[in-house]
Amino acid sequence: MAILNINGKQRVYEADEDKPLLWVLREDLGLTGTKYGCGIAQCGACTVHVDGVAVRSCVMPASALTEDEKITTIEGLSEAANHPVQQAWAELDIPQCGFCQAGMIMAVSAFLEENPNASDDDIDEQITNICRCGTFARVRKGIHLAKKKKA
């Protein structure tokens, strides 16, 4: 048995020490907003925050985390889906199929905390999530809109 601090709550789970955080979240704790995409930390669909830093949960063993570290999933980003990034995504109708968007939103929200005045070059360099539908131009617009909403 182990304890993780997820979305502000202590959550108990039991899994072997190599089980990735993604599968603990989805299978053991029922938090299915975080998606499986590639399994090799390339696409970013599985992005969550650990102490405010965006991490790819598909390759992070849950056992590498302690109950003192704060894990935030898309379900815990905001109670009413009113985070500035979520608002921008809805306002600009960014998602097409939507599969990758939870991870994209998590990556962007962490990115904007560190880079509130991000340029297009910063966005291109730091937001490496893959959207198979090709919504990257809308994502960039959404990031700029979210910056304005945060200000």
mmCIF file of the C-alpha atoms, coordinates in Angstrom:
data_MODEL
# 
_entry.id   MODEL 
# 
loop_
_atom_site.group_PDB 
_atom_site.id 
_atom_site.type_symbol 
_atom_site.label_atom_id 
_atom_site.label_alt_id 
_atom_site.label_comp_id 
_atom_site.label_asym_id 
_atom_site.label_entity_id 
_atom_site.label_seq_id 
_atom_site.pdbx_PDB_ins_code 
_atom_site.Cartn_x 
_atom_site.Cartn_y 
_atom_site.Cartn_z 
_atom_site.occupancy 
_atom_site.B_iso_or_equiv 
_atom_site.pdbx_formal_charge 
_atom_site.auth_seq_id 
_atom_site.auth_comp_id 
_atom_site.auth_asym_id 
_atom_site.auth_atom_id 
_atom_site.pdbx_PDB_model_num 
ATOM 1   C CA . MET A 1 1   ? 0.000   0.000  0.000   1.00 0.00 ? 1   MET A CA 1 
ATOM 2   C CA . ALA A 1 2   ? 1.186   3.487  -0.847  1.00 0.00 ? 2   ALA A CA 1 
ATOM 3   C CA . ILE A 1 3   ? -0.224  6.986  -0.557  1.00 0.00 ? 3   ILE A CA 1 
ATOM 4   C CA . LEU A 1 4   ? -0.146  9.741  -3.161  1.00 0.00 ? 4   LEU A CA 1 
ATOM 5   C CA . ASN A 1 5   ? -1.404  13.315 -2.873  1.00 0.00 ? 5   ASN A CA 1 
ATOM 6   C CA . ILE A 1 6   ? -3.601  13.657 -5.966  1.00 0.00 ? 6   ILE A CA 1 
ATOM 7   C CA . ASN A 1 7   ? -5.719  16.730 -6.647  1.00 0.00 ? 7   ASN A CA 1 
ATOM 8   C CA . GLY A 1 8   ? -5.402  17.770 -3.013  1.00 0.00 ? 8   GLY A CA 1 
ATOM 9   C CA . LYS A 1 9   ? -6.503  14.436 -1.546  1.00 0.00 ? 9   LYS A CA 1 
ATOM 10  C CA . GLN A 1 10  ? -4.547  11.581 -0.051  1.00 0.00 ? 10  GLN A CA 1 
ATOM 11  C CA . ARG A 1 11  ? -5.186  8.529  -2.227  1.00 0.00 ? 11  ARG A CA 1 
ATOM 12  C CA . VAL A 1 12  ? -4.199  4.996  -1.243  1.00 0.00 ? 12  VAL A CA 1 
ATOM 13  C CA . TYR A 1 13  ? -3.264  2.494  -3.919  1.00 0.00 ? 13  TYR A CA 1 
ATOM 14  C CA . GLU A 1 14  ? -1.584  -0.857 -4.210  1.00 0.00 ? 14  GLU A CA 1 
ATOM 15  C CA . ALA A 1 15  ? 0.567   -1.617 -7.248  1.00 0.00 ? 15  ALA A CA 1 
ATOM 16  C CA . ASP A 1 16  ? 3.928   -3.131 -8.077  1.00 0.00 ? 16  ASP A CA 1 
ATOM 17  C CA . GLU A 1 17  ? 6.787   -0.666 -7.888  1.00 0.00 ? 17  GLU A CA 1 
ATOM 18  C CA . ASP A 1 18  ? 7.279   -0.488 -11.665 1.00 0.00 ? 18  ASP A CA 1 
ATOM 19  C CA . LYS A 1 19  ? 3.678   0.455  -12.482 1.00 0.00 ? 19  LYS A CA 1 
ATOM 20  C CA . PRO A 1 20  ? 3.577   3.826  -14.218 1.00 0.00 ? 20  PRO A CA 1 
ATOM 21  C CA . LEU A 1 21  ? 1.707   6.666  -12.571 1.00 0.00 ? 21  LEU A CA 1 
ATOM 22  C CA . LEU A 1 22  ? -0.618  6.814  -15.599 1.00 0.00 ? 22  LEU A CA 1 
ATOM 23  C CA . TRP A 1 23  ? -1.991  3.344  -14.892 1.00 0.00 ? 23  TRP A CA 1 
ATOM 24  C CA . VAL A 1 24  ? -2.277  3.963  -11.147 1.00 0.00 ? 24  VAL A CA 1 
ATOM 25  C CA . LEU A 1 25  ? -4.325  7.077  -11.948 1.00 0.00 ? 25  LEU A CA 1 
ATOM 26  C CA . ARG A 1 26  ? -6.541  5.413  -14.553 1.00 0.00 ? 26  ARG A CA 1 
ATOM 27  C CA . GLU A 1 27  ? -6.894  1.813  -13.379 1.00 0.00 ? 27  GLU A CA 1 
ATOM 28  C CA . ASP A 1 28  ? -6.419  1.939  -9.640  1.00 0.00 ? 28  ASP A CA 1 
ATOM 29  C CA . LEU A 1 29  ? -7.892  5.354  -8.820  1.00 0.00 ? 29  LEU A CA 1 
ATOM 30  C CA . GLY A 1 30  ? -10.426 5.842  -11.627 1.00 0.00 ? 30  GLY A CA 1 
ATOM 31  C CA . LEU A 1 31  ? -9.029  9.191  -12.806 1.00 0.00 ? 31  LEU A CA 1 
ATOM 32  C CA . THR A 1 32  ? -9.463  8.625  -16.527 1.00 0.00 ? 32  THR A CA 1 
ATOM 33  C CA . GLY A 1 33  ? -8.964  12.184 -17.765 1.00 0.00 ? 33  GLY A CA 1 
ATOM 34  C CA . THR A 1 34  ? -5.262  11.488 -18.176 1.00 0.00 ? 34  THR A CA 1 
ATOM 35  C CA . LYS A 1 35  ? -4.901  9.576  -21.437 1.00 0.00 ? 35  LYS A CA 1 
ATOM 36  C CA . TYR A 1 36  ? -2.591  6.885  -22.760 1.00 0.00 ? 36  TYR A CA 1 
ATOM 37  C CA . GLY A 1 37  ? -1.095  7.859  -26.087 1.00 0.00 ? 37  GLY A CA 1 
ATOM 38  C CA . CYS A 1 38  ? 2.275   6.358  -26.911 1.00 0.00 ? 38  CYS A CA 1 
ATOM 39  C CA . GLY A 1 39  ? 3.678   4.828  -23.718 1.00 0.00 ? 39  GLY A CA 1 
ATOM 40  C CA . ILE A 1 40  ? 7.159   6.282  -24.353 1.00 0.00 ? 40  ILE A CA 1 
ATOM 41  C CA . ALA A 1 41  ? 6.755   9.898  -23.153 1.00 0.00 ? 41  ALA A CA 1 
ATOM 42  C CA . GLN A 1 42  ? 6.717   11.327 -26.663 1.00 0.00 ? 42  GLN A CA 1 
ATOM 43  C CA . CYS A 1 43  ? 3.143   12.458 -27.315 1.00 0.00 ? 43  CYS A CA 1 
ATOM 44  C CA . GLY A 1 44  ? 2.217   14.102 -24.003 1.00 0.00 ? 44  GLY A CA 1 
ATOM 45  C CA . ALA A 1 45  ? -1.360  12.798 -23.773 1.00 0.00 ? 45  ALA A CA 1 
ATOM 46  C CA . CYS A 1 46  ? -0.488  11.533 -20.291 1.00 0.00 ? 46  CYS A CA 1 
ATOM 47  C CA . THR A 1 47  ? 0.836   14.854 -18.948 1.00 0.00 ? 47  THR A CA 1 
ATOM 48  C CA . VAL A 1 48  ? 0.109   15.654 -15.291 1.00 0.00 ? 48  VAL A CA 1 
ATOM 49  C CA . HIS A 1 49  ? 1.729   18.037 -12.826 1.00 0.00 ? 49  HIS A CA 1 
ATOM 50  C CA . VAL A 1 50  ? 4.018   16.948 -10.019 1.00 0.00 ? 50  VAL A CA 1 
ATOM 51  C CA . ASP A 1 51  ? 4.611   19.915 -7.718  1.00 0.00 ? 51  ASP A CA 1 
ATOM 52  C CA . GLY A 1 52  ? 3.601   22.192 -10.591 1.00 0.00 ? 52  GLY A CA 1 
ATOM 53  C CA . VAL A 1 53  ? 5.960   20.672 -13.144 1.00 0.00 ? 53  VAL A CA 1 
ATOM 54  C CA . ALA A 1 54  ? 4.528   18.979 -16.226 1.00 0.00 ? 54  ALA A CA 1 
ATOM 55  C CA . VAL A 1 55  ? 5.563   15.314 -16.373 1.00 0.00 ? 55  VAL A CA 1 
ATOM 56  C CA . ARG A 1 56  ? 4.706   12.452 -18.696 1.00 0.00 ? 56  ARG A CA 1 
ATOM 57  C CA . SER A 1 57  ? 3.005   9.951  -16.413 1.00 0.00 ? 57  SER A CA 1 
ATOM 58  C CA . CYS A 1 58  ? 3.291   6.973  -18.764 1.00 0.00 ? 58  CYS A CA 1 
ATOM 59  C CA . VAL A 1 59  ? 6.974   6.506  -17.926 1.00 0.00 ? 59  VAL A CA 1 
ATOM 60  C CA . MET A 1 60  ? 7.046   7.683  -14.315 1.00 0.00 ? 60  MET A CA 1 
ATOM 61  C CA . PRO A 1 61  ? 6.823   4.818  -11.823 1.00 0.00 ? 61  PRO A CA 1 
ATOM 62  C CA . ALA A 1 62  ? 4.249   5.730  -9.200  1.00 0.00 ? 62  ALA A CA 1 
ATOM 63  C CA . SER A 1 63  ? 6.652   4.338  -6.610  1.00 0.00 ? 63  SER A CA 1 
ATOM 64  C CA . ALA A 1 64  ? 9.090   7.162  -7.445  1.00 0.00 ? 64  ALA A CA 1 
ATOM 65  C CA . LEU A 1 65  ? 6.652   9.657  -5.907  1.00 0.00 ? 65  LEU A CA 1 
ATOM 66  C CA . THR A 1 66  ? 6.035   10.407 -2.256  1.00 0.00 ? 66  THR A CA 1 
ATOM 67  C CA . GLU A 1 67  ? 2.879   11.469 -0.456  1.00 0.00 ? 67  GLU A CA 1 
ATOM 68  C CA . ASP A 1 68  ? 4.476   14.908 0.020   1.00 0.00 ? 68  ASP A CA 1 
ATOM 69  C CA . GLU A 1 69  ? 4.568   15.588 -3.709  1.00 0.00 ? 69  GLU A CA 1 
ATOM 70  C CA . LYS A 1 70  ? 1.441   17.195 -5.109  1.00 0.00 ? 70  LYS A CA 1 
ATOM 71  C CA . ILE A 1 71  ? 0.101   15.492 -8.226  1.00 0.00 ? 71  ILE A CA 1 
ATOM 72  C CA . THR A 1 72  ? -2.482  17.358 -10.273 1.00 0.00 ? 72  THR A CA 1 
ATOM 73  C CA . THR A 1 73  ? -4.457  15.723 -13.062 1.00 0.00 ? 73  THR A CA 1 
ATOM 74  C CA . ILE A 1 74  ? -6.828  17.388 -15.513 1.00 0.00 ? 74  ILE A CA 1 
ATOM 75  C CA . GLU A 1 75  ? -9.644  16.582 -13.064 1.00 0.00 ? 75  GLU A CA 1 
ATOM 76  C CA . GLY A 1 76  ? -7.907  18.686 -10.404 1.00 0.00 ? 76  GLY A CA 1 
ATOM 77  C CA . LEU A 1 77  ? -6.711  21.628 -12.513 1.00 0.00 ? 77  LEU A CA 1 
ATOM 78  C CA . SER A 1 78  ? -9.824  23.619 -11.585 1.00 0.00 ? 78  SER A CA 1 
ATOM 79  C CA . GLU A 1 79  ? -13.081 22.685 -9.918  1.00 0.00 ? 79  GLU A CA 1 
ATOM 80  C CA . ALA A 1 80  ? -15.352 24.271 -12.517 1.00 0.00 ? 80  ALA A CA 1 
ATOM 81  C CA . ALA A 1 81  ? -13.140 23.915 -15.621 1.00 0.00 ? 81  ALA A CA 1 
ATOM 82  C CA . ASN A 1 82  ? -12.452 27.627 -15.323 1.00 0.00 ? 82  ASN A CA 1 
ATOM 83  C CA . HIS A 1 83  ? -8.666  27.639 -15.443 1.00 0.00 ? 83  HIS A CA 1 
ATOM 84  C CA . PRO A 1 84  ? -7.533  30.294 -17.975 1.00 0.00 ? 84  PRO A CA 1 
ATOM 85  C CA . VAL A 1 85  ? -6.176  27.607 -20.305 1.00 0.00 ? 85  VAL A CA 1 
ATOM 86  C CA . GLN A 1 86  ? -9.439  25.646 -20.170 1.00 0.00 ? 86  GLN A CA 1 
ATOM 87  C CA . GLN A 1 87  ? -11.385 28.846 -20.805 1.00 0.00 ? 87  GLN A CA 1 
ATOM 88  C CA . ALA A 1 88  ? -9.202  29.707 -23.817 1.00 0.00 ? 88  ALA A CA 1 
ATOM 89  C CA . TRP A 1 89  ? -9.560  26.176 -25.198 1.00 0.00 ? 89  TRP A CA 1 
ATOM 90  C CA . ALA A 1 90  ? -13.347 26.377 -24.970 1.00 0.00 ? 90  ALA A CA 1 
ATOM 91  C CA . GLU A 1 91  ? -13.572 29.909 -26.315 1.00 0.00 ? 91  GLU A CA 1 
ATOM 92  C CA . LEU A 1 92  ? -11.448 29.108 -29.386 1.00 0.00 ? 92  LEU A CA 1 
ATOM 93  C CA . ASP A 1 93  ? -12.872 25.603 -29.874 1.00 0.00 ? 93  ASP A CA 1 
ATOM 94  C CA . ILE A 1 94  ? -9.344  24.199 -29.972 1.00 0.00 ? 94  ILE A CA 1 
ATOM 95  C CA . PRO A 1 95  ? -9.947  20.446 -29.640 1.00 0.00 ? 95  PRO A CA 1 
ATOM 96  C CA . GLN A 1 96  ? -10.871 18.469 -32.695 1.00 0.00 ? 96  GLN A CA 1 
ATOM 97  C CA . CYS A 1 97  ? -11.058 14.851 -31.529 1.00 0.00 ? 97  CYS A CA 1 
ATOM 98  C CA . GLY A 1 98  ? -9.976  16.000 -28.042 1.00 0.00 ? 98  GLY A CA 1 
ATOM 99  C CA . PHE A 1 99  ? -7.974  12.901 -27.129 1.00 0.00 ? 99  PHE A CA 1 
ATOM 100 C CA . CYS A 1 100 ? -4.673  14.711 -26.572 1.00 0.00 ? 100 CYS A CA 1 
ATOM 101 C CA . GLN A 1 101 ? -6.149  17.881 -25.144 1.00 0.00 ? 101 GLN A CA 1 
ATOM 102 C CA . ALA A 1 102 ? -6.121  17.005 -21.439 1.00 0.00 ? 102 ALA A CA 1 
ATOM 103 C CA . GLY A 1 103 ? -2.370  16.461 -21.672 1.00 0.00 ? 103 GLY A CA 1 
ATOM 104 C CA . MET A 1 104 ? -1.975  19.563 -23.823 1.00 0.00 ? 104 MET A CA 1 
ATOM 105 C CA . ILE A 1 105 ? -3.875  21.684 -21.293 1.00 0.00 ? 105 ILE A CA 1 
ATOM 106 C CA . MET A 1 106 ? -1.759  20.319 -18.449 1.00 0.00 ? 106 MET A CA 1 
ATOM 107 C CA . ALA A 1 107 ? 1.479   21.010 -20.345 1.00 0.00 ? 107 ALA A CA 1 
ATOM 108 C CA . VAL A 1 108 ? 0.371   24.530 -21.282 1.00 0.00 ? 108 VAL A CA 1 
ATOM 109 C CA . SER A 1 109 ? -0.851  25.435 -17.784 1.00 0.00 ? 109 SER A CA 1 
ATOM 110 C CA . ALA A 1 110 ? 2.512   24.451 -16.247 1.00 0.00 ? 110 ALA A CA 1 
ATOM 111 C CA . PHE A 1 111 ? 4.372   26.203 -19.074 1.00 0.00 ? 111 PHE A CA 1 
ATOM 112 C CA . LEU A 1 112 ? 2.507   29.485 -18.524 1.00 0.00 ? 112 LEU A CA 1 
ATOM 113 C CA . GLU A 1 113 ? 3.290   29.420 -14.797 1.00 0.00 ? 113 GLU A CA 1 
ATOM 114 C CA . GLU A 1 114 ? 6.983   29.491 -15.712 1.00 0.00 ? 114 GLU A CA 1 
ATOM 115 C CA . ASN A 1 115 ? 6.660   31.597 -18.883 1.00 0.00 ? 115 ASN A CA 1 
ATOM 116 C CA . PRO A 1 116 ? 3.809   34.089 -18.477 1.00 0.00 ? 116 PRO A CA 1 
ATOM 117 C CA . ASN A 1 117 ? 5.102   36.204 -21.383 1.00 0.00 ? 117 ASN A CA 1 
ATOM 118 C CA . ALA A 1 118 ? 5.920   33.327 -23.730 1.00 0.00 ? 118 ALA A CA 1 
ATOM 119 C CA . SER A 1 119 ? 6.659   34.088 -27.354 1.00 0.00 ? 119 SER A CA 1 
ATOM 120 C CA . ASP A 1 120 ? 5.797   31.874 -30.318 1.00 0.00 ? 120 ASP A CA 1 
ATOM 121 C CA . ASP A 1 121 ? 9.397   30.634 -30.291 1.00 0.00 ? 121 ASP A CA 1 
ATOM 122 C CA . ASP A 1 122 ? 9.082   29.733 -26.583 1.00 0.00 ? 122 ASP A CA 1 
ATOM 123 C CA . ILE A 1 123 ? 5.840   27.885 -27.304 1.00 0.00 ? 123 ILE A CA 1 
ATOM 124 C CA . ASP A 1 124 ? 7.358   25.975 -30.223 1.00 0.00 ? 124 ASP A CA 1 
ATOM 125 C CA . GLU A 1 125 ? 10.366  24.997 -28.127 1.00 0.00 ? 125 GLU A CA 1 
ATOM 126 C CA . GLN A 1 126 ? 8.589   24.028 -24.910 1.00 0.00 ? 126 GLN A CA 1 
ATOM 127 C CA . ILE A 1 127 ? 5.176   22.650 -25.876 1.00 0.00 ? 127 ILE A CA 1 
ATOM 128 C CA . THR A 1 128 ? 6.154   19.342 -27.437 1.00 0.00 ? 128 THR A CA 1 
ATOM 129 C CA . ASN A 1 129 ? 2.837   17.530 -27.066 1.00 0.00 ? 129 ASN A CA 1 
ATOM 130 C CA . ILE A 1 130 ? 1.597   15.898 -30.244 1.00 0.00 ? 130 ILE A CA 1 
ATOM 131 C CA . CYS A 1 131 ? -1.870  16.503 -31.627 1.00 0.00 ? 131 CYS A CA 1 
ATOM 132 C CA . ARG A 1 132 ? -2.657  13.988 -34.330 1.00 0.00 ? 132 ARG A CA 1 
ATOM 133 C CA . CYS A 1 133 ? -5.448  16.254 -35.625 1.00 0.00 ? 133 CYS A CA 1 
ATOM 134 C CA . GLY A 1 134 ? -2.964  19.070 -36.203 1.00 0.00 ? 134 GLY A CA 1 
ATOM 135 C CA . THR A 1 135 ? -4.551  21.750 -34.023 1.00 0.00 ? 135 THR A CA 1 
ATOM 136 C CA . PHE A 1 136 ? -1.186  23.390 -33.326 1.00 0.00 ? 136 PHE A CA 1 
ATOM 137 C CA . ALA A 1 137 ? -2.118  26.801 -34.815 1.00 0.00 ? 137 ALA A CA 1 
ATOM 138 C CA . ARG A 1 138 ? -5.239  26.910 -32.609 1.00 0.00 ? 138 ARG A CA 1 
ATOM 139 C CA . VAL A 1 139 ? -3.187  25.741 -29.619 1.00 0.00 ? 139 VAL A CA 1 
ATOM 140 C CA . ARG A 1 140 ? -0.776  28.653 -30.100 1.00 0.00 ? 140 ARG A CA 1 
ATOM 141 C CA . LYS A 1 141 ? -3.725  31.087 -30.287 1.00 0.00 ? 141 LYS A CA 1 
ATOM 142 C CA . GLY A 1 142 ? -5.140  29.463 -27.156 1.00 0.00 ? 142 GLY A CA 1 
ATOM 143 C CA . ILE A 1 143 ? -1.866  29.906 -25.285 1.00 0.00 ? 143 ILE A CA 1 
ATOM 144 C CA . HIS A 1 144 ? -1.803  33.609 -26.139 1.00 0.00 ? 144 HIS A CA 1 
ATOM 145 C CA . LEU A 1 145 ? -5.449  33.986 -25.093 1.00 0.00 ? 145 LEU A CA 1 
ATOM 146 C CA . ALA A 1 146 ? -4.793  32.136 -21.823 1.00 0.00 ? 146 ALA A CA 1 
ATOM 147 C CA . LYS A 1 147 ? -1.879  34.510 -21.118 1.00 0.00 ? 147 LYS A CA 1 
ATOM 148 C CA . LYS A 1 148 ? -4.298  37.445 -21.414 1.00 0.00 ? 148 LYS A CA 1 
ATOM 149 C CA . LYS A 1 149 ? -6.864  35.718 -19.176 1.00 0.00 ? 149 LYS A CA 1 
ATOM 150 C CA . LYS A 1 150 ? -4.199  35.054 -16.509 1.00 0.00 ? 150 LYS A CA 1 
ATOM 151 C CA . ALA A 1 151 ? -2.973  38.663 -16.505 1.00 0.00 ? 151 ALA A CA 1 
# 
